[in-house]
Amino acid sequence: MTSLRKLGSSDLEVFPLSLGGNVFGWTADEATSFAVLDAYTAAGGNFVDTADSYSSWVEGNSGGESETVIGNWLAARGNRDDVVIATKVSQHPDFPGLTAGNIKAAADASLRRLRTDRIDLYYTHYDKPEVPVEEIIGALDELVKAGKVRAIGASNISAARLSESLAFSDREGLARYVALQPHYNLVSRDTYEGELESVAARAGLAAVPYYALASGFLTGKYRPGATVASARAAGAGKHLDTERGRKVLAALDDIAEAHTVPVATVALAWLAAQPTVAAPLASARTVEQLPALLRVAELTLTEEEVARLTQASA
C-alpha cells in the first residue's frame, strides 16, 4: 500500500499523484470519467483536483461540468470520506474574481455541484492583485470557520502576494494557505523555481504542480515526424523544437528503459523528488492512460538520475 503524504501543515493526507479533473465533462464523458475515477481510487488514489470553471472553454459548456461529474460519482459510490477533493475559485463565468462575496457564493455553487457539505482543499485559481489579500483571506477564513472548507491553497500567484497573504494570516490568526499549485515541469522550471519556491519552502507549503507532463510532451509521445491526435498537441509539440526539450526526452528515455517504466512515470518522479512537492498533478482521459501516472507512487529515482534530468532541463 502506497503511503500517503501530509499536505503541508493541514491534516489532509494525500496520494502522491493528484488526479486532474479538467478532462471530466470535456474529453472524457461521464461514463469514462467514472471509470477513470474508479481505477484511480482502486489503485489507492485519493486526491482529486478540479475547478469551478472546468470546462467553460468548451462550446456548449458553462463551467462546473467537471465538478458535476465528480459529484455524481461521489454520490454513486458513497465514498466521500475516502477522497480528498480540491477545487478552485475565480474563473467561473458566473463567479469571476476574488471579492469576498464572490468567493463565498462560488463555494456554495461548487458544494452543490460536488454534492457534498465540504471542500477539502479550496484554491484561489488565479490571483487578482486588485483585491486586497485581507479581503481574500478573510473570506476564505469564514468558509473554514463555517466548516465548508477544510484547508486553503493558492495557484497562479506571485511570490510577493503569497508572502503578503501568509503574513496577514499569521498576524491575524486566520486560515493560512497550506498548498500551492504552480505551473512546473521538466521543460518549465522558471515558472516555479526561484522566489516562489523559496516562499513555499520557508512557509512549509505543499506544492501540487500542474502541467506536470507539459500538456503531454513529457509522456514521450511527441517525436519528430509523429502526429498526435490531441486537443493540446500544438502546445505540447513545440518543445520538440528546443534543445532543452530534446535533451530532456533523451534523458527520460534512458532512465525509463533502466527502470522498465513509461517515460511519463519518470517525468512525474522527477517532480515528486523536488523538496516542496507533495504530489504532481496529471489527468487521464482514458483508463489506459492511468497506469503510467500511478506508477510514480512506486518509483524512486536515484540521486544521479534526478541530477541528470535536472541538468538536461537546465
C-alpha positions in Angstrom: 0.0 0.0 0.0 1.4 3.3 -1.0 2.0 5.7 1.9 0.1 8.9 1.8 1.8 12.3 2.1 0.8 15.0 4.6 -0.4 18.1 2.7 1.7 21.0 4.2 0.5 21.9 7.7 -3.0 20.6 7.2 -4.5 17.4 8.5 -5.1 16.2 4.9 -3.1 13.1 3.8 -2.9 12.6 0.0 -1.7 10.0 -2.5 1.5 11.0 -4.3 -0.4 11.6 -7.6 -3.2 14.1 -7.7 -5.8 13.2 -10.4 -6.7 16.1 -12.6 -10.4 16.6 -13.3 -10.0 19.1 -16.1 -10.9 16.4 -18.7 -14.1 15.3 -17.0 -17.1 16.6 -19.0 -14.7 17.7 -21.7 -12.6 15.0 -23.5 -13.9 12.3 -21.1 -17.7 11.8 -20.9 -19.4 10.9 -17.6 -19.1 7.1 -18.1 -15.4 7.3 -19.0 -14.8 9.8 -16.1 -16.4 7.3 -13.7 -14.2 4.5 -15.0 -11.0 6.7 -14.6 -12.0 7.7 -11.0 -12.8 4.1 -10.1 -9.5 2.9 -11.4 -7.6 5.7 -9.7 -9.2 5.0 -6.3 -8.9 1.2 -6.7 -5.1 1.8 -7.0 -5.1 3.7 -3.7 -5.5 7.2 -5.1 -7.5 9.7 -3.0 -6.6 13.2 -4.3 -8.9 14.5 -7.0 -8.4 18.0 -8.4 -10.9 20.2 -10.2 -12.1 23.8 -10.5 -15.4 25.5 -10.8 -14.6 26.8 -14.3 -13.8 23.4 -15.8 -14.8 23.2 -18.7 -16.3 26.6 -19.6 -14.0 26.9 -22.6 -15.8 24.2 -24.5 -18.6 25.2 -26.8 -21.9 24.4 -25.2 -20.5 24.2 -21.6 -21.0 26.8 -19.0 -18.4 25.8 -16.3 -18.9 23.4 -13.5 -19.1 20.3 -15.7 -16.2 18.6 -14.0 -17.5 19.3 -10.5 -20.9 17.9 -11.5 -19.3 14.7 -12.9 -17.2 14.2 -9.7 -20.3 15.0 -7.5 -22.4 12.4 -9.3 -19.5 9.9 -8.9 -19.2 10.6 -5.2 -22.9 10.1 -4.8 -23.0 6.9 -6.8 -20.0 5.3 -5.0 -20.8 6.6 -1.5 -17.1 7.2 -0.8 -17.0 10.9 0.0 -15.0 10.3 3.2 -12.3 8.4 1.3 -11.5 11.1 -1.2 -9.7 14.5 -0.8 -11.5 16.9 -3.1 -9.7 20.0 -4.3 -11.4 22.7 -6.3 -10.8 26.4 -7.2 -12.4 29.8 -7.4 -12.0 32.9 -9.6 -12.5 31.8 -13.2 -16.2 30.6 -13.4 -18.0 32.8 -15.9 -20.8 33.4 -13.3 -18.4 33.8 -10.4 -15.4 35.7 -11.6 -12.8 37.2 -9.3 -11.8 37.0 -5.7 -14.0 39.5 -3.9 -15.3 38.2 -0.6 -18.9 37.9 -1.8 -17.9 36.0 -4.9 -15.6 33.6 -3.1 -18.5 32.6 -0.7 -21.1 32.4 -3.5 -18.8 30.4 -5.7 -18.0 28.0 -2.9 -21.7 27.3 -2.3 -22.2 26.7 -6.0 -19.2 24.2 -6.0 -20.6 22.4 -3.0 -24.0 22.0 -4.8 -22.3 20.6 -7.9 -20.0 18.3 -5.9 -23.0 17.1 -3.8 -21.1 17.5 -0.6 -21.0 19.6 2.6 -17.3 20.5 2.5 -14.4 21.2 0.1 -11.2 19.6 1.4 -8.8 22.0 -0.3 -10.0 25.3 -1.8 -7.6 27.1 -4.1 -7.7 30.7 -5.4 -7.4 29.7 -9.0 -5.8 32.9 -10.4 -4.8 35.7 -8.0 -6.5 39.0 -8.5 -4.0 41.7 -7.4 -6.7 44.4 -7.4 -8.4 42.6 -4.4 -6.6 43.1 -1.1 -5.2 39.9 0.4 -7.1 40.9 3.6 -10.4 40.5 1.8 -9.4 37.2 0.1 -8.0 35.6 3.3 -10.9 37.0 5.3 -13.5 35.3 3.1 -11.6 32.0 3.0 -11.3 32.1 6.7 -15.1 32.5 7.0 -15.5 29.4 4.9 -13.1 27.4 7.0 -14.9 28.5 10.2 -18.2 27.6 8.7 -17.0 24.1 8.0 -17.5 24.5 4.3 -13.7 24.3 3.6 -11.1 22.3 5.4 -7.9 23.8 4.0 -7.0 26.6 1.6 -4.4 26.9 -1.2 -3.3 29.3 -3.9 -2.5 28.8 -7.6 -1.1 31.2 -10.2 0.1 33.8 -7.6 3.3 35.8 -7.3 5.8 35.3 -4.6 5.1 38.8 -3.2 1.4 38.3 -3.0 1.8 34.8 -1.5 4.2 36.2 1.2 1.8 39.0 1.9 -1.1 36.6 2.3 0.8 34.3 4.6 1.9 37.3 6.7 -1.6 38.5 7.1 -2.9 35.1 8.1 -0.2 34.7 10.7 -0.7 38.2 12.0 -4.4 37.9 12.4 -4.6 34.3 13.3 -6.7 33.4 10.2 -6.8 30.5 7.9 -3.4 30.1 6.2 -2.5 28.6 2.8 -1.2 25.1 3.2 -0.7 24.3 -0.5 0.4 25.9 -3.7 -0.4 24.8 -7.2 2.3 26.1 -9.6 2.9 25.5 -13.3 6.0 23.3 -13.0 7.6 20.5 -15.0 10.9 19.5 -16.6 10.5 21.9 -19.5 9.0 24.8 -17.4 11.1 25.2 -14.3 11.3 29.0 -14.1 7.5 29.2 -13.6 8.2 27.9 -10.0 11.8 27.6 -9.1 13.4 30.7 -7.5 11.5 33.2 -5.4 8.1 31.4 -5.4 9.6 28.0 -4.5 11.6 29.7 -1.7 8.5 31.2 -0.2 6.7 27.9 -0.3 9.7 26.1 1.3 10.0 28.7 4.1 6.3 28.6 4.8 6.0 24.8 4.7 3.6 24.8 1.8 3.0 21.6 -0.2 3.3 22.1 -3.9 1.0 20.3 -6.3 2.4 21.1 -9.7 0.0 21.4 -12.7 1.1 20.8 -16.3 3.3 18.2 -14.7 3.6 16.4 -18.1 3.7 19.6 -20.2 0.4 19.0 -21.9 1.6 15.5 -22.8 5.0 16.3 -24.1 6.7 14.5 -21.2 4.8 11.3 -21.9 7.2 10.8 -24.8 4.5 10.5 -27.5 5.7 13.6 -29.3 8.6 12.7 -31.6 10.0 14.1 -34.8 7.6 13.2 -37.6 4.9 11.8 -35.3 1.3 13.1 -35.4 -0.6 13.2 -32.2 -4.4 13.5 -32.1 -4.9 15.6 -29.0 -6.7 18.9 -28.1 -3.3 20.0 -26.7 -1.0 18.8 -29.5 0.1 22.2 -30.8 1.2 23.4 -27.4 3.0 20.2 -26.4 4.7 19.7 -29.7 6.6 23.0 -29.6 9.0 21.6 -27.1 10.4 19.3 -29.8 11.8 22.4 -31.5 14.0 23.3 -28.5 17.4 21.8 -27.5 16.2 21.5 -23.9 13.1 19.5 -25.0 15.2 17.1 -27.0 17.8 16.7 -24.1 15.0 16.0 -21.6 13.4 13.4 -23.8 16.8 11.6 -24.3 17.4 11.5 -20.5 13.8 10.4 -19.9 14.2 7.6 -22.4 17.4 6.2 -20.9 16.0 6.3 -17.3 12.6 4.9 -18.3 14.4 2.0 -20.0 16.6 1.4 -17.0 13.5 1.1 -14.7 11.3 -0.5 -17.3 8.6 2.1 -16.8 6.9 4.6 -19.2 8.6 8.0 -19.9 5.7 9.8 -18.1 6.4 7.9 -14.9 9.9 9.2 -14.8 8.9 12.8 -15.6 6.5 12.7 -12.7 9.0 11.0 -10.4 11.5 13.9 -11.0 8.8 16.3 -9.8 7.9 14.1 -6.9 11.6 14.2 -5.9 11.7 18.0 -5.6 11.8 19.3 -2.0 8.4 21.1 -1.7 6.4 18.8 -4.0 3.7 16.6 -2.3 2.0 15.3 -5.4 2.3 16.1 -9.1 -1.0 16.7 -10.8 -1.9 14.8 -14.0 -5.1 13.9 -15.8 -6.1 10.8 -17.7 -9.0 10.9 -20.3 -9.0 7.1 -20.5 -8.4 4.3 -18.1 -5.5 3.1 -20.3 -3.6 6.3 -19.6 -3.7 5.8 -15.8 -1.1 3.1 -15.1 1.9 5.3 -16.3 0.7 8.0 -13.9 0.0 5.8 -10.9 3.5 4.2 -11.1 5.0 7.4 -9.8 3.9 6.2 -6.4 6.3 3.2 -6.7 9.3 4.8 -8.5 12.1 6.5 -6.6 14.8 7.9 -8.8 18.4 7.7 -7.7 20.2 11.0 -6.9 22.2 10.5 -10.1 19.0 10.2 -12.2 17.4 13.2 -10.6 20.6 15.2 -11.2 20.8 14.1 -14.9 17.2 15.2 -15.5 17.9 18.5 -13.7 20.9 19.1 -15.9 19.2 18.1 -19.1 16.3 20.5 -18.3 18.5 23.5 -17.3 
